[in-house]
Amino acid sequence: MQEINKNSPLPLYYQLKESILTAVQNREFEVGERLPSERELAEYNNISRMTVKKAVDILVDNGYLIRKQGSGTFVNDYQQSYSISPLLSFTKEMEKKGLNYTTRILNFAEIKDKKAAVKMNLNPEAPLFRLERLRLIENKPFLLENTYLAVDHFRDLKKDELENNSLFKIIKDKYNIQLSKAEAEVEAVILNGGIAEKMQVKEGLLGLYFEQISKNENAETIEYTSAYYRNDNYKFKFTFDLD
């Protein structure tokens, strides 16, 4: 943890609170791990236990820490903040937050899907690639998504190049397509059936259903994505560009 600077104009409790929070967010303390006692923190930082208690109280109130009677104070399984923003890459978002993430490709195939084709302003019988992916954060399933691409635009797209690469990056670098605009809709749903099974949650959990259409600079629809988010361990931040 960062040291307390007694010459700083910032209050000591605030400095300690920020130091502990940074350590938690950087996973110096893992979820479920016990923190040093308030007495130990006070002695280590050469500050009063009352100051330590004030800092810890704030983190407990905000859900980052949890006190267990007779056991101590532990890192809570607090809600991660995840941005939902058109054209935001999942890969970039996770890397920016420094989170451990993985992507499992559940299916990649050429199909025909009338609903997806119509969403993309294509002939209902147009061949599409469907990419089904399960996104995990800290080994917990978080997002189940199906992305549809017109075969005519991405005819040589292969599953193996999708394993460890951002789809948006492939679209830009390999196919020289710049995504410039997206339209998105979000609604609350109940996760049931095959969706709940794939996301490894109990049926009946409240989640979010998200649809996005991404377009290039010529206003042509390039991809359509439908996705399910679990929200029992996460909160969502929406970001929009205002003209």
C-alpha positions as CSV (number, residue, x, y, z in Angstrom):
1,M,0.0,0.0,0.0
2,Q,1.0,3.6,-0.5
3,E,2.6,5.4,2.4
4,I,0.7,8.1,4.3
5,N,2.2,11.6,3.7
6,K,1.7,13.7,6.9
7,N,2.9,16.8,5.1
8,S,0.1,16.5,2.5
9,P,-3.0,18.8,2.8
10,L,-5.2,15.8,2.3
11,P,-6.7,14.4,5.5
12,L,-5.0,11.3,6.9
13,Y,-8.1,9.2,6.8
14,Y,-8.7,10.1,3.1
15,Q,-5.1,9.1,2.2
16,L,-5.4,5.8,4.0
17,K,-8.8,5.1,2.4
18,E,-7.4,5.8,-1.1
19,S,-4.3,3.7,-0.3
20,I,-6.4,0.7,0.7
21,L,-8.8,1.1,-2.2
22,T,-5.9,1.3,-4.7
23,A,-4.4,-1.9,-3.2
24,V,-7.8,-3.7,-3.5
25,Q,-8.3,-2.5,-7.1
26,N,-4.8,-3.6,-8.0
27,R,-5.5,-7.0,-6.4
28,E,-2.7,-6.6,-3.8
29,F,-5.5,-8.0,-1.6
30,E,-7.7,-10.6,-3.3
31,V,-11.4,-11.0,-2.8
32,G,-12.0,-12.8,0.5
33,E,-8.5,-11.9,1.8
34,R,-8.3,-10.5,5.4
35,L,-6.8,-7.0,5.7
36,P,-4.4,-6.1,8.5
37,S,-6.2,-5.2,11.7
38,E,-7.0,-1.6,12.5
39,R,-4.3,-1.7,15.2
40,E,-1.8,-3.0,12.7
41,L,-2.7,-0.4,10.1
42,A,-2.5,2.4,12.8
43,E,1.0,1.2,13.9
44,Y,2.3,0.8,10.4
45,N,1.2,4.2,9.3
46,N,1.9,5.9,12.7
47,I,-1.7,7.3,12.9
48,S,-4.5,6.9,15.4
49,R,-6.9,3.9,15.3
50,M,-9.8,6.4,15.1
51,T,-8.3,7.6,11.8
52,V,-8.0,4.1,10.5
53,K,-11.5,3.3,11.6
54,K,-12.9,6.3,9.7
55,A,-11.1,5.2,6.5
56,V,-12.2,1.6,6.8
57,D,-15.8,2.6,7.6
58,I,-16.0,4.5,4.3
59,L,-14.8,1.4,2.4
60,V,-17.2,-0.8,4.2
61,D,-20.1,1.5,3.5
62,N,-19.2,1.6,-0.2
63,G,-19.1,-2.2,-0.4
64,Y,-15.3,-2.6,-1.0
65,L,-14.7,-4.2,2.4
66,I,-16.8,-6.3,4.7
67,R,-16.5,-6.8,8.5
68,K,-17.0,-10.3,10.0
69,Q,-17.7,-10.4,13.7
70,G,-14.8,-11.9,15.5
71,S,-12.8,-12.5,12.3
72,G,-11.7,-9.1,11.0
73,T,-12.2,-7.0,7.8
74,F,-12.1,-8.7,4.4
75,V,-12.1,-7.7,0.8
76,N,-15.7,-7.9,-0.4
77,D,-16.8,-9.3,-3.8
78,Y,-17.8,-5.8,-4.7
79,Q,-19.5,-4.8,-8.0
80,Q,-17.1,-4.0,-10.9
81,S,-18.1,-1.1,-13.0
82,Y,-18.4,-1.9,-16.7
83,S,-18.9,0.7,-19.4
84,I,-21.6,0.0,-22.0
85,S,-20.8,2.3,-24.8
86,P,-21.4,1.9,-28.6
87,L,-18.2,0.9,-30.4
88,L,-16.4,0.1,-27.0
89,S,-14.2,-2.9,-27.3
90,F,-14.6,-5.4,-24.5
91,T,-10.9,-6.2,-24.8
92,K,-9.8,-2.5,-24.4
93,E,-12.2,-2.0,-21.5
94,M,-10.8,-5.0,-19.6
95,E,-7.2,-4.0,-20.3
96,K,-7.9,-0.4,-19.2
97,K,-9.2,-1.7,-15.9
98,G,-6.4,-4.2,-15.5
99,L,-8.8,-7.1,-15.0
100,N,-8.1,-10.7,-15.8
101,Y,-10.5,-11.7,-18.7
102,T,-10.9,-14.6,-21.1
103,T,-13.0,-15.2,-24.1
104,R,-14.4,-18.6,-25.0
105,I,-15.6,-19.0,-28.6
106,L,-18.7,-21.3,-28.3
107,N,-19.5,-21.3,-32.0
108,F,-18.4,-19.8,-35.2
109,A,-20.4,-20.8,-38.3
110,E,-21.9,-19.6,-41.6
111,I,-25.7,-19.5,-41.1
112,K,-28.9,-17.8,-42.3
113,D,-30.8,-15.8,-39.8
114,K,-33.7,-13.7,-41.1
115,K,-33.9,-11.5,-38.0
116,A,-30.2,-10.6,-38.0
117,A,-30.2,-10.1,-41.7
118,V,-33.1,-7.7,-41.6
119,K,-31.4,-5.8,-38.7
120,M,-28.4,-5.4,-40.9
121,N,-30.5,-4.2,-43.9
122,L,-29.6,-7.3,-45.9
123,N,-31.6,-9.8,-47.9
124,P,-33.3,-12.1,-45.4
125,E,-31.6,-15.0,-47.1
126,A,-28.1,-13.5,-47.1
127,P,-25.4,-15.7,-45.6
128,L,-24.0,-14.5,-42.3
129,F,-21.2,-15.5,-39.9
130,R,-22.4,-16.0,-36.4
131,L,-19.8,-15.7,-33.7
132,E,-21.0,-16.8,-30.2
133,R,-18.7,-15.9,-27.4
134,L,-18.7,-16.2,-23.6
135,R,-16.8,-13.5,-21.8
136,L,-15.4,-14.1,-18.4
137,I,-14.0,-11.6,-15.8
138,E,-11.8,-13.1,-13.1
139,N,-13.0,-16.6,-14.3
140,K,-16.7,-15.7,-13.8
141,P,-19.0,-15.7,-16.9
142,F,-20.2,-12.1,-17.4
143,L,-21.4,-11.7,-21.0
144,L,-22.8,-14.0,-23.6
145,E,-22.9,-12.5,-27.0
146,N,-23.8,-13.4,-30.6
147,T,-22.2,-11.2,-33.3
148,Y,-23.4,-11.4,-36.9
149,L,-21.3,-10.4,-39.9
150,A,-22.1,-10.4,-43.6
151,V,-20.2,-13.3,-45.3
152,D,-19.7,-11.1,-48.4
153,H,-17.7,-8.6,-46.4
154,F,-15.6,-11.1,-44.3
155,R,-15.4,-14.1,-46.6
156,D,-12.0,-15.3,-45.4
157,L,-12.6,-14.7,-41.7
158,K,-11.3,-17.7,-39.7
159,K,-12.1,-18.9,-36.2
160,D,-8.5,-19.2,-35.1
161,E,-7.8,-15.5,-35.7
162,L,-10.7,-14.7,-33.4
163,E,-9.4,-16.7,-30.5
164,N,-7.0,-14.1,-29.0
165,N,-7.8,-10.9,-31.0
166,S,-10.4,-8.1,-30.7
167,L,-13.0,-8.4,-33.4
168,F,-13.1,-4.6,-33.8
169,K,-9.3,-4.6,-34.4
170,I,-9.6,-7.3,-37.0
171,I,-12.4,-5.4,-38.8
172,K,-10.2,-2.3,-38.8
173,D,-6.8,-3.7,-39.5
174,K,-7.5,-6.7,-41.8
175,Y,-10.5,-5.4,-43.6
176,N,-9.8,-1.7,-43.5
177,I,-13.3,-0.9,-42.2
178,Q,-13.6,2.0,-39.8
179,L,-16.6,1.7,-37.5
180,S,-17.9,5.2,-36.8
181,K,-21.4,4.9,-35.5
182,A,-23.5,2.5,-33.4
183,E,-27.1,2.2,-32.3
184,A,-27.9,0.3,-29.2
185,E,-30.9,-0.8,-27.1
186,V,-30.8,-2.2,-23.6
187,E,-33.6,-3.9,-21.6
188,A,-33.9,-5.8,-18.4
189,V,-34.5,-9.6,-18.8
190,I,-34.7,-12.7,-16.8
191,L,-31.9,-15.2,-17.6
192,N,-33.5,-18.6,-18.1
193,G,-33.0,-21.8,-20.1
194,G,-29.9,-22.2,-22.3
195,I,-28.8,-18.6,-21.6
196,A,-28.6,-19.2,-17.8
197,E,-26.9,-22.6,-18.4
198,K,-24.2,-21.1,-20.6
199,M,-23.6,-18.2,-18.2
200,Q,-23.5,-20.6,-15.3
201,V,-26.2,-18.8,-13.2
202,K,-29.4,-19.9,-11.6
203,E,-32.5,-19.5,-13.7
204,G,-34.5,-16.4,-12.8
205,L,-31.5,-14.1,-12.3
206,L,-32.1,-10.6,-13.5
207,G,-29.8,-9.6,-16.4
208,L,-29.5,-7.1,-19.2
209,Y,-30.2,-7.8,-22.9
210,F,-28.3,-5.6,-25.3
211,E,-28.5,-5.1,-29.0
212,Q,-26.1,-3.1,-31.1
213,I,-25.7,-2.3,-34.8
214,S,-22.4,-0.8,-35.8
215,K,-22.0,1.1,-39.0
216,N,-19.1,2.4,-41.1
217,E,-18.4,5.9,-42.4
218,N,-20.8,5.3,-45.3
219,A,-23.6,4.4,-42.8
220,E,-23.5,0.8,-44.0
221,T,-24.3,-1.8,-41.3
222,I,-21.2,-3.9,-40.6
223,E,-22.1,-5.9,-37.6
224,Y,-25.1,-6.8,-35.4
225,T,-24.6,-8.0,-31.8
226,S,-27.1,-9.4,-29.3
227,A,-25.8,-10.0,-25.8
228,Y,-26.8,-11.0,-22.3
229,Y,-25.1,-9.5,-19.3
230,R,-25.4,-10.8,-15.8
231,N,-25.6,-8.0,-13.2
232,D,-25.4,-9.6,-9.8
233,N,-21.7,-8.6,-9.5
234,Y,-21.5,-5.6,-11.7
235,K,-22.8,-2.1,-12.2
236,F,-23.0,-0.5,-15.6
237,K,-21.9,2.9,-16.8
238,F,-23.3,4.3,-20.0
239,T,-21.3,6.7,-22.1
240,F,-22.6,8.7,-25.0
241,D,-21.2,11.3,-27.4
242,L,-23.4,14.4,-27.6
243,D,-23.3,16.5,-30.7
